[in-house]
Amino acid sequence: MTSITPSSLLAMRSAILQQNSALQKAAGAGGVGGTSPVGGIAPTTDSTGFTGAMKSALEQVNGLQSKAEAVTNSYERGETTDIAQVMLSREHASVGFQATLQVRNKLLSAYKDIMSMPV
């Protein structure tokens, strides 16, 4: 399983920006009195889209948390004595989780902004 890297976070960011620009183009194509539906944008079915990127990121965060729990349990049972590795894996999982929370907060904020726009 791959870990969350700055390049994967940048890839997710670019996917979000691409979706945002597509929505802006679709909204601008109809004009003020236009009847062009925003729903006319064809959803992507491959795993390289935004949904695939989010699913992959969530799976990575889940994997990091599972690994941190396993390392912690191993330390508690006395199977390993490397406390630095335990703390490092727990912090890595924590950073991944915090990044996920920030993405969620931004998505909720964007949703609220869109819902408050006049029709």
ZADO-1210 file (C-alpha; in nm, 4 decimals, padded with zeros to 6 digits):
<atoms>
<atom x="00.0000" y="00.0000" z="00.0000" code="MET" pos="1"/>
<atom x="00.1322" y="00.3426" z="-00.0853" code="THR" pos="2"/>
<atom x="00.1571" y="00.6206" z="00.1678" code="SER" pos="3"/>
<atom x="00.0214" y="00.9706" z="00.1446" code="ILE" pos="4"/>
<atom x="00.2872" y="01.1911" z="-00.0077" code="THR" pos="5"/>
<atom x="00.2960" y="01.5586" z="-00.0958" code="PRO" pos="6"/>
<atom x="00.2658" y="01.4641" z="-00.4624" code="SER" pos="7"/>
<atom x="-00.0523" y="01.2634" z="-00.3985" code="SER" pos="8"/>
<atom x="-00.1991" y="01.5544" z="-00.2021" code="LEU" pos="9"/>
<atom x="-00.1138" y="01.7866" z="-00.4911" code="LEU" pos="10"/>
<atom x="-00.2802" y="01.5431" z="-00.7318" code="ALA" pos="11"/>
<atom x="-00.5969" y="01.5481" z="-00.5203" code="MET" pos="12"/>
<atom x="-00.5824" y="01.9279" z="-00.5113" code="ARG" pos="13"/>
<atom x="-00.5515" y="01.9478" z="-00.8892" code="SER" pos="14"/>
<atom x="-00.8481" y="01.7093" z="-00.9252" code="ALA" pos="15"/>
<atom x="-01.0545" y="01.9396" z="-00.7036" code="ILE" pos="16"/>
<atom x="-00.9490" y="02.2430" z="-00.9070" code="LEU" pos="17"/>
<atom x="-01.0379" y="02.0666" z="-01.2326" code="GLN" pos="18"/>
<atom x="-01.3836" y="01.9796" z="-01.1015" code="GLN" pos="19"/>
<atom x="-01.4283" y="02.3380" z="-00.9843" code="ASN" pos="20"/>
<atom x="-01.3304" y="02.4841" z="-01.3215" code="SER" pos="21"/>
<atom x="-01.5619" y="02.2400" z="-01.5011" code="ALA" pos="22"/>
<atom x="-01.8507" y="02.3508" z="-01.2798" code="LEU" pos="23"/>
<atom x="-01.7689" y="02.7167" z="-01.3388" code="GLN" pos="24"/>
<atom x="-01.7581" y="02.6638" z="-01.7163" code="LYS" pos="25"/>
<atom x="-02.0891" y="02.4783" z="-01.7096" code="ALA" pos="26"/>
<atom x="-02.2515" y="02.7503" z="-01.5003" code="ALA" pos="27"/>
<atom x="-02.1109" y="03.0236" z="-01.7265" code="GLY" pos="28"/>
<atom x="-02.2145" y="02.8495" z="-02.0502" code="ALA" pos="29"/>
<atom x="-02.5846" y="02.8939" z="-01.9787" code="GLY" pos="30"/>
<atom x="-02.5597" y="03.2679" z="-01.9180" code="GLY" pos="31"/>
<atom x="-02.8125" y="03.4530" z="-01.7062" code="VAL" pos="32"/>
<atom x="-03.1203" y="03.3307" z="-01.8895" code="GLY" pos="33"/>
<atom x="-02.9711" y="03.0122" z="-02.0329" code="GLY" pos="34"/>
<atom x="-03.1243" y="02.6700" z="-01.9915" code="THR" pos="35"/>
<atom x="-02.8032" y="02.4669" z="-02.0083" code="SER" pos="36"/>
<atom x="-02.8158" y="02.2187" z="-01.7201" code="PRO" pos="37"/>
<atom x="-02.5161" y="02.1816" z="-01.4932" code="VAL" pos="38"/>
<atom x="-02.6019" y="01.8126" z="-01.4778" code="GLY" pos="39"/>
<atom x="-02.4912" y="01.7859" z="-01.8407" code="GLY" pos="40"/>
<atom x="-02.1367" y="01.7213" z="-01.7250" code="ILE" pos="41"/>
<atom x="-02.0612" y="01.3562" z="-01.7805" code="ALA" pos="42"/>
<atom x="-01.9357" y="01.1892" z="-01.4622" code="PRO" pos="43"/>
<atom x="-01.6035" y="01.0135" z="-01.4851" code="THR" pos="44"/>
<atom x="-01.6197" y="00.6382" z="-01.4454" code="THR" pos="45"/>
<atom x="-01.2497" y="00.5697" z="-01.4127" code="ASP" pos="46"/>
<atom x="-01.0624" y="00.5692" z="-01.0834" code="SER" pos="47"/>
<atom x="-00.8509" y="00.8713" z="-01.1784" code="THR" pos="48"/>
<atom x="-01.1329" y="01.1155" z="-01.1083" code="GLY" pos="49"/>
<atom x="-01.2031" y="01.3003" z="-00.7879" code="PHE" pos="50"/>
<atom x="-01.4047" y="01.0154" z="-00.6398" code="THR" pos="51"/>
<atom x="-01.1247" y="00.7687" z="-00.7024" code="GLY" pos="52"/>
<atom x="-00.8682" y="01.0042" z="-00.5536" code="ALA" pos="53"/>
<atom x="-01.0781" y="01.0569" z="-00.2416" code="MET" pos="54"/>
<atom x="-01.1442" y="00.6853" z="-00.2006" code="LYS" pos="55"/>
<atom x="-00.7751" y="00.6093" z="-00.2389" code="SER" pos="56"/>
<atom x="-00.6786" y="00.8781" z="00.0126" code="ALA" pos="57"/>
<atom x="-00.9318" y="00.7514" z="00.2667" code="LEU" pos="58"/>
<atom x="-00.8043" y="00.3965" z="00.2233" code="GLU" pos="59"/>
<atom x="-00.4487" y="00.5189" z="00.2799" code="GLN" pos="60"/>
<atom x="-00.5485" y="00.7037" z="00.5978" code="VAL" pos="61"/>
<atom x="-00.7313" y="00.3934" z="00.7198" code="ASN" pos="62"/>
<atom x="-00.4217" y="00.1857" z="00.6472" code="GLY" pos="63"/>
<atom x="-00.2006" y="00.4288" z="00.8380" code="LEU" pos="64"/>
<atom x="-00.4320" y="00.4147" z="01.1381" code="GLN" pos="65"/>
<atom x="-00.4437" y="00.0349" z="01.1283" code="SER" pos="66"/>
<atom x="-00.0646" y="00.0179" z="01.1081" code="LYS" pos="67"/>
<atom x="-00.0280" y="00.2608" z="01.3999" code="ALA" pos="68"/>
<atom x="-00.2688" y="00.0527" z="01.6067" code="GLU" pos="69"/>
<atom x="-00.0812" y="-00.2678" z="01.5232" code="ALA" pos="70"/>
<atom x="00.2552" y="-00.1150" z="01.6155" code="VAL" pos="71"/>
<atom x="00.1100" y="00.0227" z="01.9397" code="THR" pos="72"/>
<atom x="-00.0396" y="-00.3151" z="02.0325" code="ASN" pos="73"/>
<atom x="00.2912" y="-00.4827" z="01.9527" code="SER" pos="74"/>
<atom x="00.4718" y="-00.2421" z="02.1849" code="TYR" pos="75"/>
<atom x="00.2153" y="-00.2966" z="02.4613" code="GLU" pos="76"/>
<atom x="00.2621" y="-00.6748" z="02.4364" code="ARG" pos="77"/>
<atom x="00.6393" y="-00.6317" z="02.4603" code="GLY" pos="78"/>
<atom x="00.7103" y="-00.7677" z="02.1133" code="GLU" pos="79"/>
<atom x="00.9029" y="-00.4544" z="02.0177" code="THR" pos="80"/>
<atom x="01.0960" y="-00.2001" z="02.2212" code="THR" pos="81"/>
<atom x="01.1280" y="00.0728" z="01.9595" code="ASP" pos="82"/>
<atom x="00.9161" y="00.3502" z="02.1104" code="ILE" pos="83"/>
<atom x="01.0365" y="00.5901" z="01.8407" code="ALA" pos="84"/>
<atom x="00.8770" y="00.3731" z="01.5712" code="GLN" pos="85"/>
<atom x="00.5528" y="00.3595" z="01.7708" code="VAL" pos="86"/>
<atom x="00.5395" y="00.7359" z="01.8111" code="MET" pos="87"/>
<atom x="00.6365" y="00.7941" z="01.4482" code="LEU" pos="88"/>
<atom x="00.3643" y="00.5666" z="01.3136" code="SER" pos="89"/>
<atom x="00.1029" y="00.7225" z="01.5440" code="ARG" pos="90"/>
<atom x="00.2046" y="01.0732" z="01.4385" code="GLU" pos="91"/>
<atom x="00.1998" y="00.9734" z="01.0708" code="HIS" pos="92"/>
<atom x="-00.1556" y="00.8424" z="01.1139" code="ALA" pos="93"/>
<atom x="-00.2536" y="01.1582" z="01.2993" code="SER" pos="94"/>
<atom x="-00.1219" y="01.3853" z="01.0238" code="VAL" pos="95"/>
<atom x="-00.3088" y="01.1835" z="00.7622" code="GLY" pos="96"/>
<atom x="-00.6297" y="01.2044" z="00.9628" code="PHE" pos="97"/>
<atom x="-00.5925" y="01.5796" z="01.0163" code="GLN" pos="98"/>
<atom x="-00.5393" y="01.6304" z="00.6428" code="ALA" pos="99"/>
<atom x="-00.8556" y="01.4288" z="00.5766" code="THR" pos="100"/>
<atom x="-01.0485" y="01.6475" z="00.8205" code="LEU" pos="101"/>
<atom x="-00.9258" y="01.9615" z="00.6455" code="GLN" pos="102"/>
<atom x="-01.0358" y="01.8284" z="00.3062" code="VAL" pos="103"/>
<atom x="-01.3754" y="01.7437" z="00.4544" code="ARG" pos="104"/>
<atom x="-01.4070" y="02.0920" z="00.6030" code="ASN" pos="105"/>
<atom x="-01.3208" y="02.2548" z="00.2691" code="LYS" pos="106"/>
<atom x="-01.5719" y="02.0362" z="00.0857" code="LEU" pos="107"/>
<atom x="-01.8457" y="02.1237" z="00.3353" code="LEU" pos="108"/>
<atom x="-01.7606" y="02.4908" z="00.3067" code="SER" pos="109"/>
<atom x="-01.7761" y="02.4739" z="-00.0727" code="ALA" pos="110"/>
<atom x="-02.1090" y="02.2895" z="-00.0551" code="TYR" pos="111"/>
<atom x="-02.2533" y="02.5540" z="00.1773" code="LYS" pos="112"/>
<atom x="-02.1302" y="02.8297" z="-00.0554" code="ASP" pos="113"/>
<atom x="-02.2905" y="02.6627" z="-00.3558" code="ILE" pos="114"/>
<atom x="-02.6178" y="02.6031" z="-00.1735" code="MET" pos="115"/>
<atom x="-02.6369" y="02.9666" z="-00.0635" code="SER" pos="116"/>
<atom x="-02.5951" y="03.0974" z="-00.4200" code="MET" pos="117"/>
<atom x="-02.9088" y="03.2509" z="-00.5676" code="PRO" pos="118"/>
<atom x="-03.0650" y="03.0585" z="-00.8536" code="VAL" pos="119"/>
</atoms>
